[in-house]
């Protein structure tokens, strides 16, 4: 999902969302894609507060599991 929405550079676990040019519009598109894919509303703060994309994916997966997404 991250690669489809943000591009392949964002799939590196150590990639920094901001350093790669990520902004609130891209974060919104990512959250919309995740909501569509997993049926769970995730807060945009997940991507903003994560130190890198690996941490974001771990946090998002935890939230999906906790909230009962698919």
PyMOL Python script that loads the backbone (N, CA, C, O; Angstrom):
from pymol import cmd

cmd.read_pdbstr("""\
ATOM      1  N   UNK A   1       0.833  -1.188   0.000  1.00  0.00           N
ATOM      2  CA  UNK A   1       0.000   0.000   0.000  1.00  0.00           C
ATOM      3  C   UNK A   1       0.879   1.254   0.000  1.00  0.00           C
ATOM      4  O   UNK A   1       0.643   2.176  -0.780  1.00  0.00           O
ATOM      5  N   UNK A   2       1.883   1.289   0.865  1.00  0.00           N
ATOM      6  CA  UNK A   2       2.746   2.478   0.949  1.00  0.00           C
ATOM      7  C   UNK A   2       3.404   2.749  -0.396  1.00  0.00           C
ATOM      8  O   UNK A   2       3.433   3.891  -0.853  1.00  0.00           O
ATOM      9  N   UNK A   3       3.928   1.716  -1.029  1.00  0.00           N
ATOM     10  CA  UNK A   3       4.582   1.882  -2.323  1.00  0.00           C
ATOM     11  C   UNK A   3       3.641   2.342  -3.410  1.00  0.00           C
ATOM     12  O   UNK A   3       4.016   3.150  -4.259  1.00  0.00           O
ATOM     13  N   UNK A   4       2.410   1.830  -3.395  1.00  0.00           N
ATOM     14  CA  UNK A   4       1.427   2.234  -4.415  1.00  0.00           C
ATOM     15  C   UNK A   4       1.052   3.695  -4.281  1.00  0.00           C
ATOM     16  O   UNK A   4       0.920   4.400  -5.282  1.00  0.00           O
ATOM     17  N   UNK A   5       0.878   4.154  -3.055  1.00  0.00           N
ATOM     18  CA  UNK A   5       0.414   5.523  -2.835  1.00  0.00           C
ATOM     19  C   UNK A   5       1.570   6.524  -2.864  1.00  0.00           C
ATOM     20  O   UNK A   5       1.478   7.567  -3.512  1.00  0.00           O
ATOM     21  N   UNK A   6       2.651   6.203  -2.164  1.00  0.00           N
ATOM     22  CA  UNK A   6       3.733   7.169  -1.975  1.00  0.00           C
ATOM     23  C   UNK A   6       4.894   7.007  -2.950  1.00  0.00           C
ATOM     24  O   UNK A   6       5.619   7.965  -3.218  1.00  0.00           O
ATOM     25  N   UNK A   7       5.070   5.816  -3.474  1.00  0.00           N
ATOM     26  CA  UNK A   7       6.181   5.548  -4.373  1.00  0.00           C
ATOM     27  C   UNK A   7       7.170   4.588  -3.732  1.00  0.00           C
ATOM     28  O   UNK A   7       7.170   4.415  -2.513  1.00  0.00           O
ATOM     29  N   UNK A   8       8.015   3.962  -4.549  1.00  0.00           N
ATOM     30  CA  UNK A   8       8.900   2.909  -4.063  1.00  0.00           C
ATOM     31  C   UNK A   8       9.936   3.367  -3.036  1.00  0.00           C
ATOM     32  O   UNK A   8      10.345   2.572  -2.190  1.00  0.00           O
ATOM     33  N   UNK A   9      10.364   4.608  -3.088  1.00  0.00           N
ATOM     34  CA  UNK A   9      11.355   5.078  -2.113  1.00  0.00           C
ATOM     35  C   UNK A   9      10.823   5.033  -0.686  1.00  0.00           C
ATOM     36  O   UNK A   9      11.591   4.882   0.264  1.00  0.00           O
ATOM     37  N   UNK A  10       9.521   5.164  -0.539  1.00  0.00           N
ATOM     38  CA  UNK A  10       8.904   5.191   0.789  1.00  0.00           C
ATOM     39  C   UNK A  10       8.796   3.799   1.411  1.00  0.00           C
ATOM     40  O   UNK A  10       8.429   3.677   2.580  1.00  0.00           O
ATOM     41  N   UNK A  11       9.109   2.753   0.651  1.00  0.00           N
ATOM     42  CA  UNK A  11       8.991   1.395   1.188  1.00  0.00           C
ATOM     43  C   UNK A  11      10.237   0.950   1.941  1.00  0.00           C
ATOM     44  O   UNK A  11      10.217  -0.102   2.581  1.00  0.00           O
ATOM     45  N   UNK A  12      11.308   1.710   1.883  1.00  0.00           N
ATOM     46  CA  UNK A  12      12.503   1.387   2.657  1.00  0.00           C
ATOM     47  C   UNK A  12      12.195   1.607   4.133  1.00  0.00           C
ATOM     48  O   UNK A  12      11.717   2.679   4.502  1.00  0.00           O
ATOM     49  N   UNK A  13      12.460   0.611   4.994  1.00  0.00           N
ATOM     50  CA  UNK A  13      12.126   0.755   6.419  1.00  0.00           C
ATOM     51  C   UNK A  13      12.766   1.970   7.097  1.00  0.00           C
ATOM     52  O   UNK A  13      12.191   2.532   8.029  1.00  0.00           O
ATOM     53  N   UNK A  14      13.940   2.372   6.638  1.00  0.00           N
ATOM     54  CA  UNK A  14      14.626   3.509   7.263  1.00  0.00           C
ATOM     55  C   UNK A  14      14.295   4.839   6.589  1.00  0.00           C
ATOM     56  O   UNK A  14      14.823   5.878   6.986  1.00  0.00           O
ATOM     57  N   UNK A  15      13.433   4.819   5.582  1.00  0.00           N
ATOM     58  CA  UNK A  15      13.078   6.058   4.869  1.00  0.00           C
ATOM     59  C   UNK A  15      12.309   6.991   5.788  1.00  0.00           C
ATOM     60  O   UNK A  15      11.464   6.561   6.573  1.00  0.00           O
ATOM     61  N   UNK A  16      12.614   8.260   5.675  1.00  0.00           N
ATOM     62  CA  UNK A  16      11.928   9.291   6.456  1.00  0.00           C
ATOM     63  C   UNK A  16      10.883   9.955   5.570  1.00  0.00           C
ATOM     64  O   UNK A  16      11.203  10.469   4.498  1.00  0.00           O
ATOM     65  N   UNK A  17       9.644   9.941   6.019  1.00  0.00           N
ATOM     66  CA  UNK A  17       8.525  10.489   5.247  1.00  0.00           C
ATOM     67  C   UNK A  17       8.793  11.924   4.799  1.00  0.00           C
ATOM     68  O   UNK A  17       8.561  12.265   3.639  1.00  0.00           O
ATOM     69  N   UNK A  18       9.276  12.761   5.707  1.00  0.00           N
ATOM     70  CA  UNK A  18       9.506  14.175   5.394  1.00  0.00           C
ATOM     71  C   UNK A  18      10.687  14.372   4.453  1.00  0.00           C
ATOM     72  O   UNK A  18      10.618  15.180   3.528  1.00  0.00           O
ATOM     73  N   UNK A  19      11.767  13.639   4.686  1.00  0.00           N
ATOM     74  CA  UNK A  19      12.963  13.789   3.851  1.00  0.00           C
ATOM     75  C   UNK A  19      12.698  13.390   2.404  1.00  0.00           C
ATOM     76  O   UNK A  19      13.354  13.891   1.491  1.00  0.00           O
ATOM     77  N   UNK A  20      11.749  12.500   2.192  1.00  0.00           N
ATOM     78  CA  UNK A  20      11.402  12.075   0.835  1.00  0.00           C
ATOM     79  C   UNK A  20      10.359  12.990   0.189  1.00  0.00           C
ATOM     80  O   UNK A  20       9.915  12.737  -0.930  1.00  0.00           O
ATOM     81  N   UNK A  21       9.977  14.034   0.884  1.00  0.00           N
ATOM     82  CA  UNK A  21       9.024  14.984   0.317  1.00  0.00           C
ATOM     83  C   UNK A  21       7.591  14.760   0.732  1.00  0.00           C
ATOM     84  O   UNK A  21       6.677  15.363   0.169  1.00  0.00           O
ATOM     85  N   UNK A  22       7.382  13.898   1.714  1.00  0.00           N
ATOM     86  CA  UNK A  22       6.031  13.644   2.201  1.00  0.00           C
ATOM     87  C   UNK A  22       5.432  14.888   2.833  1.00  0.00           C
ATOM     88  O   UNK A  22       6.133  15.654   3.494  1.00  0.00           O
ATOM     89  N   UNK A  23       4.144  15.088   2.630  1.00  0.00           N
ATOM     90  CA  UNK A  23       3.445  16.232   3.201  1.00  0.00           C
ATOM     91  C   UNK A  23       2.047  15.787   3.631  1.00  0.00           C
ATOM     92  O   UNK A  23       1.708  14.608   3.530  1.00  0.00           O
ATOM     93  N   UNK A  24       1.257  16.715   4.101  1.00  0.00           N
ATOM     94  CA  UNK A  24      -0.070  16.359   4.622  1.00  0.00           C
ATOM     95  C   UNK A  24      -0.981  15.799   3.534  1.00  0.00           C
ATOM     96  O   UNK A  24      -1.817  14.943   3.820  1.00  0.00           O
ATOM     97  N   UNK A  25      -0.840  16.259   2.303  1.00  0.00           N
ATOM     98  CA  UNK A  25      -1.676  15.720   1.222  1.00  0.00           C
ATOM     99  C   UNK A  25      -1.346  14.258   0.947  1.00  0.00           C
ATOM    100  O   UNK A  25      -2.243  13.431   0.782  1.00  0.00           O
ATOM    101  N   UNK A  26      -0.056  13.945   0.900  1.00  0.00           N
ATOM    102  CA  UNK A  26       0.355  12.565   0.671  1.00  0.00           C
ATOM    103  C   UNK A  26      -0.037  11.685   1.859  1.00  0.00           C
ATOM    104  O   UNK A  26      -0.462  10.545   1.673  1.00  0.00           O
ATOM    105  N   UNK A  27       0.102  12.205   3.061  1.00  0.00           N
ATOM    106  CA  UNK A  27      -0.308  11.459   4.254  1.00  0.00           C
ATOM    107  C   UNK A  27      -1.810  11.165   4.200  1.00  0.00           C
ATOM    108  O   UNK A  27      -2.243  10.066   4.548  1.00  0.00           O
ATOM    109  N   UNK A  28      -2.590  12.135   3.771  1.00  0.00           N
ATOM    110  CA  UNK A  28      -4.031  11.926   3.635  1.00  0.00           C
ATOM    111  C   UNK A  28      -4.363  10.854   2.613  1.00  0.00           C
ATOM    112  O   UNK A  28      -5.247  10.027   2.838  1.00  0.00           O
ATOM    113  N   UNK A  29      -3.656  10.866   1.489  1.00  0.00           N
ATOM    114  CA  UNK A  29      -3.871   9.834   0.472  1.00  0.00           C
ATOM    115  C   UNK A  29      -3.507   8.455   1.014  1.00  0.00           C
ATOM    116  O   UNK A  29      -4.191   7.470   0.738  1.00  0.00           O
ATOM    117  N   UNK A  30      -2.427   8.395   1.786  1.00  0.00           N
ATOM    118  CA  UNK A  30      -2.008   7.126   2.375  1.00  0.00           C
ATOM    119  C   UNK A  30      -3.053   6.612   3.362  1.00  0.00           C
ATOM    120  O   UNK A  30      -3.397   5.430   3.344  1.00  0.00           O
ATOM    121  N   UNK A  31      -3.551   7.485   4.210  1.00  0.00           N
ATOM    122  CA  UNK A  31      -4.554   7.072   5.192  1.00  0.00           C
ATOM    123  C   UNK A  31      -5.851   6.643   4.505  1.00  0.00           C
ATOM    124  O   UNK A  31      -6.506   5.702   4.956  1.00  0.00           O
ATOM    125  N   UNK A  32      -6.225   7.318   3.428  1.00  0.00           N
ATOM    126  CA  UNK A  32      -7.418   6.936   2.667  1.00  0.00           C
ATOM    127  C   UNK A  32      -7.227   5.556   2.045  1.00  0.00           C
ATOM    128  O   UNK A  32      -8.138   4.728   2.068  1.00  0.00           O
ATOM    129  N   UNK A  33      -6.050   5.312   1.493  1.00  0.00           N
ATOM    130  CA  UNK A  33      -5.759   4.005   0.916  1.00  0.00           C
ATOM    131  C   UNK A  33      -5.806   2.900   1.954  1.00  0.00           C
ATOM    132  O   UNK A  33      -6.342   1.822   1.697  1.00  0.00           O
ATOM    133  N   UNK A  34      -5.247   3.165   3.128  1.00  0.00           N
ATOM    134  CA  UNK A  34      -5.267   2.166   4.205  1.00  0.00           C
ATOM    135  C   UNK A  34      -6.695   1.918   4.697  1.00  0.00           C
ATOM    136  O   UNK A  34      -7.067   0.780   4.985  1.00  0.00           O
ATOM    137  N   UNK A  35      -7.488   2.980   4.792  1.00  0.00           N
ATOM    138  CA  UNK A  35      -8.885   2.823   5.206  1.00  0.00           C
ATOM    139  C   UNK A  35      -9.653   1.982   4.186  1.00  0.00           C
ATOM    140  O   UNK A  35     -10.435   1.111   4.566  1.00  0.00           O
ATOM    141  N   UNK A  36      -9.439   2.233   2.919  1.00  0.00           N
ATOM    142  CA  UNK A  36     -10.104   1.476   1.870  1.00  0.00           C
ATOM    143  C   UNK A  36      -9.661   0.016   1.890  1.00  0.00           C
ATOM    144  O   UNK A  36     -10.483  -0.891   1.762  1.00  0.00           O
ATOM    145  N   UNK A  37      -8.376  -0.202   2.050  1.00  0.00           N
ATOM    146  CA  UNK A  37      -7.818  -1.559   2.018  1.00  0.00           C
ATOM    147  C   UNK A  37      -8.196  -2.393   3.240  1.00  0.00           C
ATOM    148  O   UNK A  37      -8.516  -3.574   3.112  1.00  0.00           O
ATOM    149  N   UNK A  38      -8.159  -1.781   4.426  1.00  0.00           N
ATOM    150  CA  UNK A  38      -8.326  -2.535   5.659  1.00  0.00           C
ATOM    151  C   UNK A  38      -9.614  -2.232   6.417  1.00  0.00           C
ATOM    152  O   UNK A  38      -9.923  -2.903   7.402  1.00  0.00           O
ATOM    153  N   UNK A  39     -10.359  -1.243   5.976  1.00  0.00           N
ATOM    154  CA  UNK A  39     -11.632  -0.930   6.615  1.00  0.00           C
ATOM    155  C   UNK A  39     -11.498  -0.315   7.995  1.00  0.00           C
ATOM    156  O   UNK A  39     -12.404  -0.435   8.819  1.00  0.00           O
ATOM    157  N   UNK A  40     -10.374   0.343   8.255  1.00  0.00           N
ATOM    158  CA  UNK A  40     -10.121   0.940   9.563  1.00  0.00           C
ATOM    159  C   UNK A  40      -9.621   2.375   9.371  1.00  0.00           C
ATOM    160  O   UNK A  40      -8.740   2.639   8.553  1.00  0.00           O
ATOM    161  N   UNK A  41     -10.200   3.278  10.133  1.00  0.00           N
ATOM    162  CA  UNK A  41      -9.767   4.684  10.114  1.00  0.00           C
ATOM    163  C   UNK A  41      -8.545   4.815  11.016  1.00  0.00           C
ATOM    164  O   UNK A  41      -8.623   4.558  12.218  1.00  0.00           O
ATOM    165  N   UNK A  42      -7.421   5.213  10.436  1.00  0.00           N
ATOM    166  CA  UNK A  42      -6.189   5.408  11.206  1.00  0.00           C
ATOM    167  C   UNK A  42      -5.875   6.892  11.293  1.00  0.00           C
ATOM    168  O   UNK A  42      -6.100   7.628  10.332  1.00  0.00           O
ATOM    169  N   UNK A  43      -5.360   7.342  12.424  1.00  0.00           N
ATOM    170  CA  UNK A  43      -5.025   8.763  12.554  1.00  0.00           C
ATOM    171  C   UNK A  43      -3.799   9.128  11.728  1.00  0.00           C
ATOM    172  O   UNK A  43      -2.836   8.364  11.661  1.00  0.00           O
ATOM    173  N   UNK A  44      -3.840  10.288  11.106  1.00  0.00           N
ATOM    174  CA  UNK A  44      -2.700  10.744  10.311  1.00  0.00           C
ATOM    175  C   UNK A  44      -1.463  10.954  11.166  1.00  0.00           C
ATOM    176  O   UNK A  44      -0.344  10.960  10.653  1.00  0.00           O
ATOM    177  N   UNK A  45      -1.655  11.124  12.453  1.00  0.00           N
ATOM    178  CA  UNK A  45      -0.498  11.320  13.327  1.00  0.00           C
ATOM    179  C   UNK A  45       0.439  10.117  13.299  1.00  0.00           C
ATOM    180  O   UNK A  45       1.622  10.255  13.612  1.00  0.00           O
ATOM    181  N   UNK A  46      -0.065   8.941  12.932  1.00  0.00           N
ATOM    182  CA  UNK A  46       0.807   7.772  12.845  1.00  0.00           C
ATOM    183  C   UNK A  46       1.983   8.021  11.908  1.00  0.00           C
ATOM    184  O   UNK A  46       3.126   7.713  12.244  1.00  0.00           O
ATOM    185  N   UNK A  47       1.705   8.572  10.748  1.00  0.00           N
ATOM    186  CA  UNK A  47       2.784   8.805   9.783  1.00  0.00           C
ATOM    187  C   UNK A  47       3.632  10.013  10.187  1.00  0.00           C
ATOM    188  O   UNK A  47       4.840  10.024   9.949  1.00  0.00           O
ATOM    189  N   UNK A  48       3.023  11.012  10.787  1.00  0.00           N
ATOM    190  CA  UNK A  48       3.772  12.204  11.180  1.00  0.00           C
ATOM    191  C   UNK A  48       4.694  11.951  12.364  1.00  0.00           C
ATOM    192  O   UNK A  48       5.774  12.536  12.447  1.00  0.00           O
ATOM    193  N   UNK A  49       4.279  11.088  13.276  1.00  0.00           N
ATOM    194  CA  UNK A  49       5.056  10.861  14.487  1.00  0.00           C
ATOM    195  C   UNK A  49       6.068   9.731  14.361  1.00  0.00           C
ATOM    196  O   UNK A  49       6.968   9.623  15.194  1.00  0.00           O
ATOM    197  N   UNK A  50       5.944   8.893  13.351  1.00  0.00           N
ATOM    198  CA  UNK A  50       6.872   7.776  13.181  1.00  0.00           C
ATOM    199  C   UNK A  50       8.252   8.297  12.756  1.00  0.00           C
ATOM    200  O   UNK A  50       8.342   9.162  11.885  1.00  0.00           O
ATOM    201  N   UNK A  51       9.319   7.780  13.359  1.00  0.00           N
ATOM    202  CA  UNK A  51      10.660   8.237  12.986  1.00  0.00           C
ATOM    203  C   UNK A  51      11.077   7.784  11.594  1.00  0.00           C
ATOM    204  O   UNK A  51      11.936   8.407  10.970  1.00  0.00           O
ATOM    205  N   UNK A  52      10.474   6.703  11.104  1.00  0.00           N
ATOM    206  CA  UNK A  52      10.769   6.222   9.758  1.00  0.00           C
ATOM    207  C   UNK A  52       9.590   5.372   9.273  1.00  0.00           C
ATOM    208  O   UNK A  52       8.653   5.108  10.027  1.00  0.00           O
ATOM    209  N   UNK A  53       9.649   4.952   8.022  1.00  0.00           N
ATOM    210  CA  UNK A  53       8.522   4.228   7.445  1.00  0.00           C
ATOM    211  C   UNK A  53       8.372   2.829   8.051  1.00  0.00           C
ATOM    212  O   UNK A  53       7.260   2.304   8.112  1.00  0.00           O
ATOM    213  N   UNK A  54       9.469   2.223   8.498  1.00  0.00           N
ATOM    214  CA  UNK A  54       9.369   0.929   9.158  1.00  0.00           C
ATOM    215  C   UNK A  54       8.547   1.025  10.429  1.00  0.00           C
ATOM    216  O   UNK A  54       7.697   0.174  10.691  1.00  0.00           O
ATOM    217  N   UNK A  55       8.799   2.058  11.217  1.00  0.00           N
ATOM    218  CA  UNK A  55       8.035   2.275  12.444  1.00  0.00           C
ATOM    219  C   UNK A  55       6.577   2.581  12.113  1.00  0.00           C
ATOM    220  O   UNK A  55       5.672   2.118  12.806  1.00  0.00           O
ATOM    221  N   UNK A  56       6.349   3.356  11.061  1.00  0.00           N
ATOM    222  CA  UNK A  56       4.976   3.659  10.656  1.00  0.00           C
ATOM    223  C   UNK A  56       4.219   2.379  10.308  1.00  0.00           C
ATOM    224  O   UNK A  56       3.090   2.186  10.758  1.00  0.00           O
ATOM    225  N   UNK A  57       4.831   1.507   9.514  1.00  0.00           N
ATOM    226  CA  UNK A  57       4.170   0.263   9.115  1.00  0.00           C
ATOM    227  C   UNK A  57       3.864  -0.590  10.346  1.00  0.00           C
ATOM    228  O   UNK A  57       2.772  -1.148  10.462  1.00  0.00           O
ATOM    229  N   UNK A  58       4.823  -0.690  11.258  1.00  0.00           N
ATOM    230  CA  UNK A  58       4.591  -1.460  12.492  1.00  0.00           C
ATOM    231  C   UNK A  58       3.437  -0.870  13.295  1.00  0.00           C
ATOM    232  O   UNK A  58       2.561  -1.600  13.760  1.00  0.00           O
ATOM    233  N   UNK A  59       3.438   0.451  13.458  1.00  0.00           N
ATOM    234  CA  UNK A  59       2.381   1.119  14.216  1.00  0.00           C
ATOM    235  C   UNK A  59       1.023   0.957  13.533  1.00  0.00           C
ATOM    236  O   UNK A  59       0.019   0.689  14.193  1.00  0.00           O
ATOM    237  N   UNK A  60       0.998   1.120  12.208  1.00  0.00           N
ATOM    238  CA  UNK A  60      -0.260   0.997  11.466  1.00  0.00           C
ATOM    239  C   UNK A  60      -0.798  -0.430  11.548  1.00  0.00           C
ATOM    240  O   UNK A  60      -2.000  -0.633  11.723  1.00  0.00           O
ATOM    241  N   UNK A  61       0.087  -1.416  11.424  1.00  0.00           N
ATOM    242  CA  UNK A  61      -0.352  -2.817  11.518  1.00  0.00           C
ATOM    243  C   UNK A  61      -0.927  -3.101  12.907  1.00  0.00           C
ATOM    244  O   UNK A  61      -1.926  -3.810  13.036  1.00  0.00           O
ATOM    245  N   UNK A  62      -0.307  -2.558  13.922  1.00  0.00           N
ATOM    246  CA  UNK A  62      -0.821  -2.726  15.276  1.00  0.00           C
ATOM    247  C   UNK A  62      -2.195  -2.105  15.451  1.00  0.00           C
ATOM    248  O   UNK A  62      -3.073  -2.684  16.090  1.00  0.00           O
ATOM    249  N   UNK A  63      -2.372  -0.928  14.882  1.00  0.00           N
ATOM    250  CA  UNK A  63      -3.667  -0.249  14.963  1.00  0.00           C
ATOM    251  C   UNK A  63      -4.743  -1.022  14.207  1.00  0.00           C
ATOM    252  O   UNK A  63      -5.868  -1.147  14.690  1.00  0.00           O
ATOM    253  N   UNK A  64      -4.412  -1.536  13.035  1.00  0.00           N
ATOM    254  CA  UNK A  64      -5.387  -2.311  12.246  1.00  0.00           C
ATOM    255  C   UNK A  64      -5.805  -3.539  13.034  1.00  0.00           C
ATOM    256  O   UNK A  64      -6.993  -3.855  13.112  1.00  0.00           O
ATOM    257  N   UNK A  65      -4.835  -4.237  13.622  1.00  0.00           N
ATOM    258  CA  UNK A  65      -5.141  -5.425  14.409  1.00  0.00           C
ATOM    259  C   UNK A  65      -5.998  -5.078  15.614  1.00  0.00           C
ATOM    260  O   UNK A  65      -6.988  -5.753  15.899  1.00  0.00           O
ATOM    261  N   UNK A  66      -5.610  -4.017  16.321  1.00  0.00           N
ATOM    262  CA  UNK A  66      -6.329  -3.604  17.516  1.00  0.00           C
ATOM    263  C   UNK A  66      -7.762  -3.188  17.215  1.00  0.00           C
ATOM    264  O   UNK A  66      -8.675  -3.467  17.992  1.00  0.00           O
ATOM    265  N   UNK A  67      -7.950  -2.526  16.091  1.00  0.00           N
ATOM    266  CA  UNK A  67      -9.273  -2.010  15.745  1.00  0.00           C
ATOM    267  C   UNK A  67     -10.125  -3.012  14.970  1.00  0.00           C
ATOM    268  O   UNK A  67     -11.271  -2.725  14.625  1.00  0.00           O
ATOM    269  N   UNK A  68      -9.566  -4.174  14.702  1.00  0.00           N
ATOM    270  CA  UNK A  68     -10.339  -5.224  14.055  1.00  0.00           C
ATOM    271  C   UNK A  68     -10.469  -5.102  12.562  1.00  0.00           C
ATOM    272  O   UNK A  68     -11.450  -5.574  11.987  1.00  0.00           O
ATOM    273  N   UNK A  69      -9.495  -4.474  11.914  1.00  0.00           N
ATOM    274  CA  UNK A  69      -9.550  -4.357  10.461  1.00  0.00           C
ATOM    275  C   UNK A  69      -9.190  -5.669   9.791  1.00  0.00           C
ATOM    276  O   UNK A  69      -8.733  -6.614  10.436  1.00  0.00           O
ATOM    277  N   UNK A  70      -9.403  -5.707   8.497  1.00  0.00           N
ATOM    278  CA  UNK A  70      -9.125  -6.941   7.754  1.00  0.00           C
ATOM    279  C   UNK A  70      -7.699  -7.020   7.279  1.00  0.00           C
ATOM    280  O   UNK A  70      -7.315  -7.999   6.639  1.00  0.00           O
TER     281      UNK A  70
END
""", "prot")
cmd.dss("prot")
cmd.show_as("cartoon", "prot")
cmd.util.cbc("prot")
cmd.orient("prot")
